[in-house]
Each structure stands twice: as structure tokens, then as C-alpha cells.
Amino acid sequence: MIEKIKTFFKEVKIETKKVVFPNKDELIGSTWVVILSVLIISFFLGIVDFGLSKAVESIVN
């Protein structure tokens, strides 16, 4: 059991060396994409929610 754990952590160390982290410019670009995507999707969902709430309100009344 101990040997399996040692082997696991040894393999984790090897795989960690293969990871390529983004540079500062790539990170900033990706962050802007995420922020804009969240804003667009939240705006769209807000409009859909407003429309559905008005539709349900008109059906109930």
C-alpha cells in the first residue's frame, strides 16, 4: 500500500512538470473573455426571466 502511494506521488510530480501555465497577457485575455461572457449571459437570462414573469403574471391575472 505504501509503495502505491509513493508511486502515485512520484507520478504526480512528473505530470506537474508537464503543466504549461499561461503568461500574464494570456491570463488577462482569458479573464476578459470570462467577464464579458458572464455579463452577456446574465443580461440574456435577466431578459428571459423578466419576460417569463410577465407572461405568468398575465396568465394568473
DSSP file (Angstrom, degrees, kcal/mol; ACC not computed):
  #  RESIDUE AA STRUCTURE BP1 BP2  ACC     N-H-->O    O-->H-N    N-H-->O    O-->H-N    TCO  KAPPA ALPHA  PHI   PSI    X-CA   Y-CA   Z-CA
    1    1 A M     >        0   0    0      0, 0.0     4,-1.8     0, 0.0     5,-0.1   0.000 360.0 360.0 360.0 -44.6    0.0    0.0    0.0
    2    2 A I  H  >  +     0   0    0      1,-0.2     4,-2.4     2,-0.2     5,-0.2   0.876 360.0  54.1 -63.3 -37.4    2.8    2.4    0.9
    3    3 A E  H  > S+     0   0    0      1,-0.2     4,-2.6     2,-0.2    -1,-0.2   0.879 106.2  52.1 -65.2 -37.6    4.6    1.7   -2.4
    4    4 A K  H  > S+     0   0    0      2,-0.2     4,-2.4     1,-0.2    -1,-0.2   0.895 110.2  48.7 -64.6 -39.2    1.4    2.5   -4.4
    5    5 A I  H  X S+     0   0    0     -4,-1.8     4,-2.3     2,-0.2     5,-0.2   0.921 111.8  48.7 -66.7 -43.9    1.2    5.9   -2.5
    6    6 A K  H  X S+     0   0    0     -4,-2.4     4,-2.1     1,-0.2    -2,-0.2   0.918 112.4  49.1 -61.0 -43.5    4.8    6.6   -3.2
    7    7 A T  H  X S+     0   0    0     -4,-2.6     4,-2.4     1,-0.2    -2,-0.2   0.902 109.2  53.2 -63.1 -41.2    4.4    5.7   -6.9
    8    8 A F  H  X S+     0   0    0     -4,-2.4     4,-2.3     1,-0.2    -2,-0.2   0.944 111.4  44.0 -59.1 -49.7    1.3    7.9   -7.1
    9    9 A F  H  X S+     0   0    0     -4,-2.3     4,-2.1     1,-0.2    -1,-0.2   0.829 111.3  54.7 -68.7 -30.5    3.1   11.0   -5.7
   10   10 A K  H  X S+     0   0    0     -4,-2.1     4,-1.8    -5,-0.2    -1,-0.2   0.916 110.6  45.9 -65.8 -42.6    6.1   10.3   -7.9
   11   11 A E  H  X S+     0   0    0     -4,-2.4     4,-2.6     2,-0.2    -2,-0.2   0.862 109.7  54.7 -67.9 -36.1    3.8   10.3  -11.0
   12   12 A V  H  X S+     0   0    0     -4,-2.3     4,-2.3     1,-0.2    -1,-0.2   0.917 107.4  50.4 -61.8 -42.5    2.0   13.4   -9.8
   13   13 A K  H  X S+     0   0    0     -4,-2.1     4,-1.2     2,-0.2    -2,-0.2   0.897 111.2  48.6 -62.8 -40.7    5.4   15.2   -9.6
   14   14 A I  H  X S+     0   0    0     -4,-1.8     4,-0.5     1,-0.2     3,-0.3   0.923 113.2  46.7 -65.3 -44.6    6.3   14.1  -13.1
   15   15 A E  H >< S+     0   0    0     -4,-2.6     3,-1.0     1,-0.2     4,-0.5   0.847 106.1  59.4 -67.5 -33.8    2.9   15.2  -14.5
   16   16 A T  H >< S+     0   0    0     -4,-2.3     3,-1.0     1,-0.3    -1,-0.2   0.836  98.8  58.5 -64.4 -32.1    3.1   18.6  -12.7
   17   17 A K  H 3< S+     0   0    0     -4,-1.2    -1,-0.3    -3,-0.3    -2,-0.2   0.732 100.7  57.7 -68.5 -20.9    6.4   19.3  -14.6
   18   18 A K  T << S+     0   0    0     -3,-1.0    -1,-0.2    -4,-0.5    -2,-0.2   0.590  81.0 110.5 -84.4 -11.5    4.5   19.0  -17.9
   19   19 A V    <   -     0   0    0     -3,-1.0     2,-0.6    -4,-0.5    -3,-0.0  -0.439  56.3-153.5 -70.1 133.8    1.9   21.7  -17.0
   20   20 A V        -     0   0    0     -2,-0.2    -2,-0.1     0, 0.0    -1,-0.1  -0.942   9.9-154.4-109.5 115.0    2.2   24.9  -19.0
   21   21 A F        -     0   0    0     -2,-0.6     2,-0.0     1,-0.1     0, 0.0  -0.638  22.9-107.5 -88.3 145.8    0.9   27.9  -17.1
   22   22 A P        -     0   0    0      0, 0.0    -1,-0.1     0, 0.0     2,-0.1  -0.357  30.8-121.1 -71.0 150.9   -0.4   30.9  -19.1
   23   23 A N     >  -     0   0    0      1,-0.1     4,-2.3    -2,-0.0     5,-0.2  -0.265  37.2 -90.6 -81.4 179.3    1.7   34.1  -19.2
   24   24 A K  H  > S+     0   0    0      1,-0.2     4,-2.4     2,-0.2     5,-0.2   0.891 124.6  49.5 -61.6 -43.0    0.3   37.4  -17.9
   25   25 A D  H  > S+     0   0    0      1,-0.2     4,-2.3     2,-0.2    -1,-0.2   0.902 112.0  47.9 -65.6 -41.1   -1.1   38.5  -21.3
   26   26 A E  H  > S+     0   0    0      2,-0.2     4,-2.5     1,-0.2    -1,-0.2   0.894 112.0  50.7 -64.9 -39.4   -2.9   35.2  -21.9
   27   27 A L  H  X S+     0   0    0     -4,-2.3     4,-2.1     2,-0.2    -2,-0.2   0.915 111.0  47.3 -65.5 -43.8   -4.3   35.3  -18.3
   28   28 A I  H  X S+     0   0    0     -4,-2.4     4,-2.1     2,-0.2    -2,-0.2   0.910 112.7  50.1 -64.1 -42.6   -5.6   38.9  -18.7
   29   29 A G  H  X S+     0   0    0     -4,-2.3     4,-1.9     1,-0.2    -2,-0.2   0.921 111.4  47.7 -61.6 -44.8   -7.2   38.0  -22.1
   30   30 A S  H  X S+     0   0    0     -4,-2.5     4,-2.2     1,-0.2    -1,-0.2   0.875 109.4  54.3 -64.5 -37.3   -8.9   34.9  -20.7
   31   31 A T  H  X S+     0   0    0     -4,-2.1     4,-2.6     1,-0.2    -1,-0.2   0.911 107.9  49.3 -63.6 -42.5  -10.2   36.9  -17.7
   32   32 A W  H  X S+     0   0    0     -4,-2.1     4,-2.7     2,-0.2     5,-0.3   0.888 109.0  52.9 -64.6 -38.5  -11.8   39.5  -20.0
   33   33 A V  H  X S+     0   0    0     -4,-1.9     4,-2.4     2,-0.2    -1,-0.2   0.927 111.4  46.4 -61.6 -44.0  -13.4   36.7  -22.1
   34   34 A V  H  X S+     0   0    0     -4,-2.2     4,-2.5     2,-0.2    -2,-0.2   0.924 112.9  48.9 -64.5 -45.3  -14.9   35.2  -18.9
   35   35 A I  H  X S+     0   0    0     -4,-2.6     4,-2.2     1,-0.2    -2,-0.2   0.931 114.0  45.3 -61.8 -46.5  -16.1   38.6  -17.6
   36   36 A L  H  X S+     0   0    0     -4,-2.7     4,-2.6     2,-0.2     5,-0.2   0.898 112.3  51.9 -65.1 -40.1  -17.8   39.5  -20.9
   37   37 A S  H  X S+     0   0    0     -4,-2.4     4,-2.6    -5,-0.3     5,-0.2   0.922 110.2  48.5 -61.9 -44.0  -19.4   36.1  -21.2
   38   38 A V  H  X S+     0   0    0     -4,-2.5     4,-2.5     1,-0.2     5,-0.2   0.910 112.2  48.9 -63.1 -42.7  -20.8   36.3  -17.7
   39   39 A L  H  X S+     0   0    0     -4,-2.2     4,-2.2     2,-0.2    -2,-0.2   0.924 113.3  46.3 -63.6 -44.7  -22.2   39.8  -18.4
   40   40 A I  H  X S+     0   0    0     -4,-2.6     4,-2.4     2,-0.2    -2,-0.2   0.933 115.4  45.5 -64.6 -46.2  -23.8   38.8  -21.7
   41   41 A I  H  X S+     0   0    0     -4,-2.6     4,-2.7    -5,-0.2     5,-0.2   0.898 113.3  49.6 -66.4 -40.1  -25.3   35.6  -20.3
   42   42 A S  H  X S+     0   0    0     -4,-2.5     4,-2.1    -5,-0.2    -1,-0.2   0.892 111.2  49.7 -67.4 -37.3  -26.6   37.3  -17.2
   43   43 A F  H  X S+     0   0    0     -4,-2.2     4,-2.1    -5,-0.2    -2,-0.2   0.936 112.7  47.5 -63.1 -46.3  -28.2   40.1  -19.3
   44   44 A F  H  X S+     0   0    0     -4,-2.4     4,-2.4     1,-0.2    -2,-0.2   0.930 113.2  47.3 -60.5 -47.5  -29.9   37.5  -21.6
   45   45 A L  H  X S+     0   0    0     -4,-2.7     4,-2.7     1,-0.2    -1,-0.2   0.850 109.0  55.4 -65.5 -33.6  -31.2   35.5  -18.6
   46   46 A G  H  X S+     0   0    0     -4,-2.1     4,-2.4     2,-0.2    -1,-0.2   0.914 109.4  46.5 -63.0 -42.7  -32.5   38.7  -17.0
   47   47 A I  H  X S+     0   0    0     -4,-2.1     4,-2.6     2,-0.2    -2,-0.2   0.917 113.6  48.1 -65.6 -43.5  -34.5   39.5  -20.1
   48   48 A V  H  X S+     0   0    0     -4,-2.4     4,-2.7     2,-0.2     5,-0.2   0.922 112.5  49.2 -63.4 -43.3  -35.8   35.9  -20.3
   49   49 A D  H  X S+     0   0    0     -4,-2.7     4,-2.5     2,-0.2    -2,-0.2   0.916 111.7  48.7 -61.8 -44.2  -36.7   36.0  -16.6
   50   50 A F  H  X S+     0   0    0     -4,-2.4     4,-2.1     2,-0.2    -1,-0.2   0.926 113.1  47.6 -62.0 -44.7  -38.5   39.3  -16.9
   51   51 A G  H  X S+     0   0    0     -4,-2.6     4,-2.1     1,-0.2    -2,-0.2   0.915 113.5  46.7 -64.1 -43.6  -40.4   38.1  -19.9
   52   52 A L  H  X S+     0   0    0     -4,-2.7     4,-2.6     2,-0.2     5,-0.2   0.882 110.9  52.2 -67.5 -37.3  -41.5   34.8  -18.3
   53   53 A S  H  X S+     0   0    0     -4,-2.5     4,-2.3    -5,-0.2    -1,-0.2   0.902 111.0  47.5 -66.7 -38.2  -42.5   36.6  -15.1
   54   54 A K  H  X S+     0   0    0     -4,-2.1     4,-2.2     2,-0.2    -2,-0.2   0.880 111.9  51.0 -67.1 -37.4  -44.7   39.0  -17.1
   55   55 A A  H  X S+     0   0    0     -4,-2.1     4,-1.7     2,-0.2    -2,-0.2   0.927 112.9  44.3 -65.9 -44.5  -46.2   36.1  -19.0
   56   56 A V  H  X S+     0   0    0     -4,-2.6     4,-2.6     1,-0.2     5,-0.2   0.892 112.2  53.7 -66.3 -39.2  -47.0   34.1  -15.9
   57   57 A E  H  X S+     0   0    0     -4,-2.3     4,-2.2    -5,-0.2    -1,-0.2   0.899 109.2  48.0 -62.3 -40.6  -48.4   37.3  -14.2
   58   58 A S  H  < S+     0   0    0     -4,-2.2    -1,-0.2     2,-0.2    -2,-0.2   0.841 112.3  49.4 -70.8 -31.4  -50.7   37.9  -17.2
   59   59 A I  H  < S+     0   0    0     -4,-1.7    -2,-0.2     2,-0.2    -1,-0.2   0.906 112.6  47.2 -71.1 -41.4  -51.9   34.3  -17.1
   60   60 A V  H  <        0   0    0     -4,-2.6    -2,-0.2     1,-0.3    -1,-0.2   0.890 360.0 360.0 -68.4 -39.6  -52.6   34.4  -13.3
   61   61 A N     <        0   0    0     -4,-2.2    -1,-0.3    -5,-0.2    -2,-0.2   0.465 360.0 360.0 -83.9 360.0  -54.4   37.7  -13.5
